[in-house]
Structure formats: structure tokens, C-alpha cells
Amino acid sequence: MKVNKASFPQYIVAGEQLGAGLSLKPEHLDDILALPVEQPITNNNLWFEVHTENYFVAGGPRLNYLRAVRENFDISFHGVGGSLGSDHKAMLAHTKRVKALIDEFQPALVSEHAVWSKSEGKYFADLMPLPRTQDALASLINGIDCYQTGIGRSILVENPSNYLDFISDMDEPQFLVEAAKRSGCGLLIDINNLYISSKNTGIDALDYLKQIPAELVGEIHIAGHDPDPALGQSLLIDSHAAPVATPVWDLLEQAIEIFGQRPVLVERDANIPSFEELMSERETAQNYLNQSESQSRLNISHKEVVRQ
């Protein structure tokens, strides 16, 4: 599928130099700093993502190792504490800290989640999906507006994992697309979240992807999941504690065909394996991107031959 990039917004342009990336983990710092910054690493545009709130510190080793990584690699900030769908009273204080990090590290991408995780000053230890109602949509748009105003740039907003089906006014693609169009944000499509939602609630994952306009998508995530300890495969959990599953890889390939090349992040947040194992998964993701690029070039060459 040929995608016209002429009208793409800045959050897509900013990510064009990125290939496949990895979650940045402190235990891998020595391995990362030992990587050659010459070819082939730079050709494949390796980058690293961090959870923004983990760096809400005044100084110390955590910021220092991020500075060391940033000298050689692009990074992205992925927020988990913005609670865009609810309770925006503390947003200004939150985004002030995010902006301070952005000003120093100049991340290629900044993202958050289309969820709620706090209410009336109380925080919850999860990122919970929003009911897809007009009121919830208005709250999400307001939260995105507050966040973007606070940091002075557009963000990408990620689709949630769903464990239950809600009685809703609209389906999730419509909900997210409307939020993006009315707030000026982009979308981060988490393929693992989508796969989990498809298995837990019965939605059609491929149809979901086809409902998202390519020009809104600025990044893609993939990760591993696990069956619920009690319910087994009938309820999948977004654990980020396992290798990427084959169906998620397959869905990633379809997403790249639909959206075109986008930065792809391999997430891992628990049961952290060796850096070599994560780099192997990252290489698989990069191969999907390279195949897509090769196919695009082949299609362009074929069209030029036909015109002649």
C-alpha cells in the first residue's frame, strides 16, 4: 500500500530517522555503550525508549546513564503517569517535569496512553481503559490538550489493553481517531495490546488497523504477553515479560503494510533477558521494516519501467 507522506504531521517526520528500538534497561547499559556507533548500527537506526517518570529525579546515576546513551542514540519518552482520561488537576505539575527532561534530552518522540490511572488525587497501579462515551472522549481530548500545551509539542497516544468489553458509544478505532483529530496528537499503535484485546473481547484486529488513517500513526509497539494464572489462554495479560509471540509478529507485518514504515519498539519490562536476546528480537523487527522498504522500492521501480 503506497502512503503519501506529503501531509504527514511533525510527529511522523520526527520519527522517520528511527528504525526498530528497544526498551532501555539499566542492566544493559554496558552492552549499549559498547555498541559500535558506526555501521551497521546507524544504518538500522537503533533507538531506545524510556518511561518518562523513571527520570523524575534531580540527578544521580540514572540521569547520567541516560545522558551517556543519548550521546550515541536517539531516545523516546513514553509516559505512564499522565492519566490523560481523568483528573487533570495535577497535569501542570506533571508536564513541567516532563518538559524539563524534553528540554535536556530532545527525544525524537514523546508518547502517553489513552487511559485513566488516577482519580480524586489517588493513583492506581494500572493503566485502565476508558469507557468509549462522548464524556470520556471529551475528557481524553482535554487531557491531551493539557499535556501537549504543558510540554510545548505534539505527543503520540497509545491504544490500551482490554480485558473486558464495555457498553460504548463507539468502537475503539473511532474513539482514538476522533481524539487524535480533535487534539492534534498522533497515535501509537501497540500491536500486542491490540492482539490481547482481540482475544479477550473478540474484536477483529485487522479490521481495527484498517480503520486507523496512516497519517495519524507515528509509532508501533510490540511486546510479549502471558496467560492469566487462573483463567489461562481465555484471558491474556499484557505482561511485557515474555518474548514477542508469533501472532503479534504476524500482526506487525500487516500493520507495516497498512501504515508504511514507522518506528517499531520491542518492549520488555519484566523477566529481562540478556541484551543479545533483545537485540535478536529487535533484528527481527528491523527485518520486517527492511522488507517493507525493499518492497516499496521494487514497486516504485516497476512503475517507472511501466511509464517508460
BAPA-367479 format. One record per residue (C-alpha): residue in one letter; x, y, z; residue number from 1. Coordinates in nm, 4 decimals. Layout:
BEGIN
 type        u        v        w seq
    A        X        Y        Z NUM
...
This chain:
BEGIN
 type        u        v        w seq
    M   0.0000   0.0000   0.0000   1
    K   0.1526   0.3319  -0.1086   2
    V   0.1231   0.6049   0.1533   3
    N   0.1522   0.9742   0.0670   4
    K   0.3751   1.1418   0.3268   5
    A   0.3382   1.4947   0.1940   6
    S   0.0775   1.5920   0.4509   7
    F   0.2177   1.3952   0.7449   8
    P   0.2452   1.5909   1.0717   9
    Q   0.5638   1.6642   1.2616  10
    Y   0.5455   1.3626   1.4926  11
    I   0.5811   1.1329   1.1911  12
    V   0.8562   1.3393   1.0319  13
    A   1.0452   1.3307   1.3639  14
    G   1.0342   0.9507   1.3691  15
    E   1.1453   0.8936   1.0113  16
    Q   1.5097   0.8500   1.1110  17
    L   1.4220   0.5720   1.3567  18
    G   1.4194   0.2015   1.2794  19
    A   1.3452  -0.0661   1.5378  20
    G   1.4185   0.0221   1.9000  21
    L   1.4375  -0.1348   2.2447  22
    S   1.3290  -0.0527   2.5979  23
    L   1.6269   0.0921   2.7826  24
    K   1.7163  -0.1089   3.0930  25
    P   1.9947  -0.0152   3.3388  26
    E   2.1315  -0.3706   3.3430  27
    H   2.2122  -0.3387   2.9724  28
    L   2.3997  -0.0092   2.9967  29
    D   2.7468  -0.1589   2.9497  30
    D   2.6294  -0.3575   2.6466  31
    I   2.4691  -0.0497   2.4917  32
    L   2.7710   0.1728   2.5435  33
    A   2.9927  -0.0987   2.3910  34
    L   2.7931  -0.0980   2.0664  35
    P   2.9749   0.0458   1.7663  36
    V   2.8137   0.3710   1.6635  37
    E   2.9383   0.3136   1.3098  38
    Q   2.7713   0.0826   1.0591  39
    P   2.5634  -0.1278   1.0675  40
    I   2.4002   0.0079   1.3838  41
    T   2.3462   0.3586   1.2478  42
    N   2.2191   0.2243   0.9171  43
    N   1.9436   0.0425   1.1020  44
    N   1.8667   0.3439   1.3212  45
    L   1.8646   0.1744   1.6611  46
    W   1.6999   0.3802   1.9342  47
    F   1.5856   0.3368   2.2938  48
    E   1.2665   0.4151   2.4835  49
    V   1.2412   0.5111   2.8496  50
    H   0.9431   0.5540   3.0785  51
    T   0.9488   0.9260   3.1399  52
    E   0.8524   0.9187   3.5073  53
    N   1.1501   0.6953   3.5916  54
    Y   1.3678   1.0015   3.5324  55
    F   1.1831   1.2449   3.7572  56
    V   1.4971   1.2736   3.9692  57
    A   1.7242   1.5661   4.0494  58
    G   2.0445   1.3890   3.9493  59
    G   2.2455   1.0760   4.0142  60
    P   2.3384   0.7661   3.8124  61
    R   2.0016   0.7220   3.6441  62
    L   2.0192   1.0529   3.4598  63
    N   2.3894   1.0062   3.3946  64
    Y   2.3453   0.6757   3.2146  65
    L   2.0611   0.8226   3.0099  66
    R   2.2918   1.1073   2.9098  67
    A   2.5574   0.8542   2.8086  68
    V   2.3123   0.6632   2.5895  69
    R   2.1746   0.9823   2.4382  70
    E   2.5207   1.0809   2.3146  71
    N   2.5079   0.7994   2.0570  72
    F   2.1415   0.7085   2.0109  73
    D   1.8018   0.8655   1.9665  74
    I   1.5570   0.8128   2.2504  75
    S   1.1837   0.8403   2.3043  76
    F   0.9925   0.9316   2.6200  77
    H   0.6954   0.7077   2.6958  78
    G   0.4815   0.8360   2.9817  79
    V   0.2827   0.6118   3.2135  80
    G   0.1630   0.8672   3.4709  81
    G  -0.0247   1.1300   3.2720  82
    S  -0.3700   0.9737   3.3206  83
    L  -0.4942   1.1594   3.0136  84
    G  -0.8501   1.0367   3.0569  85
    S  -0.9138   1.1716   3.4065  86
    D  -0.8202   1.4102   3.6867  87
    H  -0.6267   1.6828   3.5057  88
    K  -0.5807   1.8979   3.8161  89
    A  -0.2196   1.7887   3.8644  90
    M  -0.1339   1.7910   3.4925  91
    L   0.0599   2.1183   3.5006  92
    A   0.2984   1.9985   3.7699  93
    H   0.3433   1.6684   3.5877  94
    T   0.4103   1.8179   3.2455  95
    K   0.6531   2.0703   3.3934  96
    R   0.8765   1.7796   3.4924  97
    V   0.8288   1.6104   3.1553  98
    K   0.9211   1.9310   2.9733  99
    A   1.2402   1.9695   3.1754 100
    L   1.3503   1.6260   3.0558 101
    I   1.2469   1.7017   2.6984 102
    D   1.4466   2.0246   2.7010 103
    E   1.7602   1.8405   2.8094 104
    F   1.7364   1.5167   2.6113 105
    Q   1.5475   1.6250   2.2977 106
    P   1.3685   1.2920   2.2414 107
    A   1.2637   1.2055   1.8884 108
    L   0.9189   1.1023   2.0117 109
    V   0.7019   1.1615   2.3195 110
    S   0.4050   0.9388   2.3957 111
    E   0.1404   0.8601   2.6563 112
    H  -0.1609   0.6291   2.6963 113
    A  -0.5323   0.6692   2.6243 114
    V  -0.6227   0.5529   2.9748 115
    W  -0.7010   0.6707   3.3239 116
    S  -0.4907   0.5820   3.6275 117
    K  -0.5874   0.8323   3.8957 118
    S  -0.8973   0.9921   4.0392 119
    E  -0.9525   1.2440   4.3173 120
    G  -0.5803   1.2503   4.3877 121
    K  -0.5493   0.8724   4.4222 122
    Y  -0.3250   0.6722   4.1899 123
    F  -0.3919   0.3188   4.0697 124
    A  -0.1269   0.0639   3.9816 125
    D  -0.2510   0.0044   3.6289 126
    L  -0.3405   0.1802   3.3047 127
    M  -0.7156   0.1329   3.2767 128
    P  -0.9134   0.1660   2.9522 129
    L  -1.1716   0.4400   2.9238 130
    P  -1.5400   0.3808   2.8577 131
    R  -1.5833   0.4910   2.4976 132
    T  -1.8512   0.7507   2.5620 133
    Q  -1.8778   1.1128   2.4499 134
    D  -1.7981   1.2304   2.8032 135
    A  -1.4878   1.0118   2.8229 136
    L  -1.3802   1.1292   2.4780 137
    A  -1.4113   1.4930   2.5856 138
    S  -1.2083   1.4198   2.8991 139
    L  -0.9374   1.2442   2.6972 140
    I  -0.9150   1.5307   2.4464 141
    N  -0.8885   1.7791   2.7320 142
    G  -0.6142   1.5712   2.8915 143
    I  -0.4194   1.5516   2.5661 144
    D  -0.4585   1.9272   2.5164 145
    C  -0.3311   1.9960   2.8685 146
    Y  -0.0358   1.7614   2.8221 147
    Q   0.0645   1.8984   2.4819 148
    T   0.0302   2.2572   2.5999 149
    G   0.2413   2.1799   2.9050 150
    I   0.5316   2.0299   2.7113 151
    G   0.5008   2.2500   2.4028 152
    R   0.4856   1.9730   2.1419 153
    S   0.2582   1.7054   1.9986 154
    I   0.2508   1.3590   2.1500 155
    L   0.1511   1.0105   2.0416 156
    V  -0.1266   0.8363   2.2332 157
    E  -0.1307   0.4577   2.2726 158
    N  -0.4258   0.2197   2.2487 159
    P  -0.4903   0.0264   2.5719 160
    S  -0.5073  -0.3442   2.6507 161
    N  -0.8683  -0.4507   2.7048 162
    Y  -0.9681  -0.7309   2.9388 163
    L  -1.3446  -0.6708   2.9376 164
    D  -1.5829  -0.5374   2.6762 165
    F  -1.7632  -0.2120   2.7609 166
    I  -2.1029  -0.0862   2.6579 167
    S  -1.9813   0.2037   2.4452 168
    D  -2.0982   0.4771   2.2106 169
    M  -1.8267   0.3941   1.9557 170
    D  -1.5609   0.1357   1.8819 171
    E  -1.2012   0.1937   1.9858 172
    P  -1.0553   0.2967   1.6479 173
    Q  -1.3270   0.5602   1.6090 174
    F  -1.2658   0.6788   1.9665 175
    L  -0.8902   0.7153   1.9186 176
    V  -0.9104   0.8688   1.5718 177
    E  -1.1586   1.1294   1.6929 178
    A  -0.9366   1.2119   1.9908 179
    A  -0.6346   1.2489   1.7638 180
    K  -0.8082   1.4669   1.5075 181
    R  -0.9589   1.6989   1.7671 182
    S  -0.6443   1.7337   1.9801 183
    G  -0.3744   1.7302   1.7137 184
    C  -0.1949   1.4339   1.8686 185
    G  -0.0799   1.1263   1.6813 186
    L  -0.1375   0.7608   1.7597 187
    L   0.0977   0.4936   1.8856 188
    I  -0.0411   0.1564   1.7831 189
    D   0.0557  -0.1136   2.0303 190
    I   0.0219  -0.4390   1.8368 191
    N   0.0470  -0.6559   2.1473 192
    N  -0.2313  -0.4583   2.3172 193
    L  -0.4429  -0.4969   2.0053 194
    Y  -0.3811  -0.8710   1.9876 195
    I  -0.4671  -0.9102   2.3566 196
    S  -0.7859  -0.7074   2.3106 197
    S  -0.8842  -0.9182   2.0101 198
    K  -0.8504  -1.2396   2.2081 199
    N  -1.0097  -1.1070   2.5279 200
    T  -1.3034  -0.9195   2.3743 201
    G  -1.3462  -1.0705   2.0280 202
    I  -1.2680  -0.7669   1.8116 203
    D  -1.1184  -0.8119   1.4639 204
    A  -0.7568  -0.6929   1.4882 205
    L  -0.7026  -0.6486   1.1143 206
    D  -1.0255  -0.4530   1.0724 207
    Y  -0.9152  -0.2358   1.3679 208
    L  -0.5891  -0.1495   1.1905 209
    K  -0.7667  -0.0679   0.8665 210
    Q  -0.9850   0.1883   1.0457 211
    I  -0.6818   0.3952   1.1533 212
    P  -0.5651   0.6575   0.8988 213
    A  -0.1960   0.6082   0.8230 214
    E  -0.1233   0.9787   0.8624 215
    L  -0.2162   0.9597   1.2313 216
    V   0.0233   0.6761   1.3186 217
    G   0.3663   0.7828   1.4407 218
    E   0.4963   0.4694   1.6140 219
    I   0.4296   0.0982   1.6680 220
    H   0.4935  -0.1137   1.9778 221
    I   0.5283  -0.4895   2.0083 222
    A   0.5772  -0.6909   2.3262 223
    G   0.5170  -1.0243   2.4929 224
    H   0.2135  -1.1361   2.6905 225
    D   0.1172  -1.4175   2.9261 226
    P  -0.1986  -1.6159   3.0026 227
    D  -0.3817  -1.5307   3.3231 228
    P  -0.2619  -1.7620   3.6044 229
    A  -0.6192  -1.8692   3.6853 230
    L  -0.8041  -1.8449   3.3525 231
    G  -0.5261  -1.9485   3.1179 232
    Q  -0.5440  -1.8636   2.7481 233
    S  -0.9009  -1.7357   2.7791 234
    L  -0.7588  -1.4146   2.9314 235
    L  -0.4279  -1.2752   2.8067 236
    I  -0.2289  -1.0308   3.0198 237
    D  -0.0091  -0.7528   2.8834 238
    S   0.2900  -0.8522   3.0945 239
    H   0.5866  -0.7351   2.8828 240
    A   0.7550  -1.0333   3.0489 241
    A   0.7920  -1.2743   2.7565 242
    P   0.9263  -1.2812   2.4012 243
    V   0.7045  -1.1428   2.1263 244
    A   0.4547  -1.4119   2.0221 245
    T   0.4237  -1.5321   1.6623 246
    P   0.0701  -1.3897   1.6121 247
    V   0.1979  -1.0484   1.7227 248
    W   0.4804  -1.0652   1.4696 249
    D   0.2259  -1.1553   1.2020 250
    L   0.0061  -0.8619   1.3000 251
    L   0.3088  -0.6309   1.2945 252
    E   0.3751  -0.7299   0.9342 253
    Q   0.0165  -0.6438   0.8440 254
    A   0.0396  -0.3113   1.0288 255
    I   0.3509  -0.2118   0.8331 256
    E   0.1716  -0.2984   0.5093 257
    I  -0.1188  -0.0723   0.6097 258
    F   0.0660   0.2223   0.7666 259
    G   0.4008   0.2083   0.5917 260
    Q   0.7319   0.2190   0.7749 261
    R   0.7136   0.3519   1.1286 262
    P   0.9482   0.3309   1.4289 263
    V   0.8888  -0.0075   1.5943 264
    L   0.9676  -0.0619   1.9615 265
    V   1.0275  -0.4052   2.1159 266
    E   0.9123  -0.3627   2.4777 267
    R   1.0380  -0.5701   2.7692 268
    D   0.9735  -0.4661   3.1307 269
    A   0.9935  -0.7911   3.3324 270
    N   1.1905  -1.1167   3.3207 271
    I   1.4587  -0.9126   3.1488 272
    P   1.6740  -1.1377   2.9270 273
    S   2.0258  -1.0774   2.8039 274
    F   2.0907  -0.7817   2.5783 275
    E   2.1819  -1.0235   2.2997 276
    E   1.8376  -1.1847   2.3181 277
    L   1.6622  -0.8490   2.2999 278
    M   1.8825  -0.7423   2.0101 279
    S   1.7796  -1.0601   1.8299 280
    E   1.4123  -0.9647   1.8653 281
    R   1.4997  -0.6143   1.7581 282
    E   1.6707  -0.7550   1.4475 283
    T   1.3528  -0.9444   1.3594 284
    A   1.1510  -0.6231   1.3844 285
    Q   1.4088  -0.4386   1.1746 286
    N   1.3906  -0.7114   0.9110 287
    Y   1.0160  -0.6504   0.8752 288
    L   1.0876  -0.2815   0.8212 289
    N   1.3656  -0.3558   0.5728 290
    Q   1.1415  -0.5916   0.3763 291
    S   0.8758  -0.3222   0.3590 292
    E   1.1305  -0.0685   0.2329 293
    S   1.2607  -0.3124  -0.0285 294
    Q   0.9084  -0.3828  -0.1494 295
    S   0.8339  -0.0104  -0.1728 296
    R   1.1457   0.0441  -0.3841 297
    L   1.0507  -0.2505  -0.6063 298
    N   0.7035  -0.1055  -0.6592 299
    I   0.8479   0.2365  -0.7480 300
    S   1.0953   0.0809  -0.9936 301
    H   0.8171  -0.1216  -1.1553 302
    K   0.6042   0.1911  -1.2021 303
    E   0.8989   0.3750  -1.3601 304
    V   0.9520   0.0878  -1.6064 305
    V   0.5824   0.0857  -1.6939 306
    R   0.5868   0.4629  -1.7621 307
    Q   0.8814   0.4203  -1.9965 308
